[in-house]
Amino acid sequence: MAESQVKIFNHLKIHSQYSICEGAIKIDDLKEFSKKNKLRALGLCDTSNLCGALEFAEKISKSGTQPIIGTQIKFK
């Protein structure tokens, strides 16, 4: 993949520690990762909850990355 293509890629389906049984990434670690790699945007997509949305939005935006809030909801 060319370097220019890598820079426009945005991670949109990140599961944090608030996504029970699917994620273990701490939001502080995501903040450092996005700052180190100069990500333009990062999307949170925890399963069945928005418990980490406010913390995610505040910390990620302070690192210079645009936070995108979402959730993964299963309908039966």
C-alpha positions in Angstrom: 0.0 0.0 0.0 1.3 3.4 -0.9 2.2 5.8 1.9 -0.5 8.3 0.8 -3.2 5.6 1.0 -2.1 4.7 4.5 -2.4 8.2 5.8 -6.1 8.5 4.7 -7.2 5.2 6.4 -9.4 5.7 9.4 -10.0 3.1 12.1 -13.8 3.1 12.5 -14.5 -0.1 14.5 -12.4 0.1 17.7 -13.7 -1.7 20.8 -12.5 -0.2 24.1 -12.5 -1.8 27.6 -16.2 -0.8 27.8 -17.1 -3.3 25.1 -17.6 -6.4 27.3 -15.8 -9.6 26.0 -14.7 -7.8 22.8 -12.3 -5.1 23.6 -9.5 -4.5 26.0 -7.9 -1.3 24.7 -7.8 1.5 27.2 -8.8 4.9 25.9 -5.6 6.4 27.2 -3.7 3.9 25.0 -5.9 4.9 22.0 -5.0 8.5 22.7 -1.3 7.8 22.7 -1.6 5.6 19.5 -3.5 8.3 17.6 -1.1 11.0 18.7 2.0 8.9 17.8 0.6 7.9 14.4 -1.0 11.3 13.6 -4.4 9.7 12.9 -7.0 12.1 11.4 -10.0 10.3 12.8 -10.7 7.3 15.1 -14.1 5.6 15.5 -15.3 4.0 18.7 -17.8 1.1 18.2 -18.4 -0.6 21.5 -21.0 -3.4 21.7 -24.4 -2.5 23.1 -23.3 0.6 25.1 -22.0 4.1 24.9 -20.3 4.1 28.4 -16.9 5.2 27.1 -18.2 7.7 24.5 -17.7 10.9 26.5 -14.2 9.9 27.8 -13.3 8.8 24.3 -14.4 12.0 22.7 -12.6 14.3 25.2 -9.3 12.4 25.2 -9.1 11.7 21.5 -10.0 15.2 20.5 -7.2 16.6 22.8 -4.7 14.4 20.9 -5.6 16.2 17.6 -7.7 13.3 16.2 -11.4 13.6 15.3 -13.4 11.2 17.5 -16.3 9.3 15.8 -18.8 7.8 18.2 -20.9 4.7 17.3 -22.1 1.5 18.8 -22.7 -2.0 17.6 -26.2 -3.1 18.5 -27.6 -6.6 17.7 -31.3 -6.8 16.9 -33.0 -10.1 17.1 
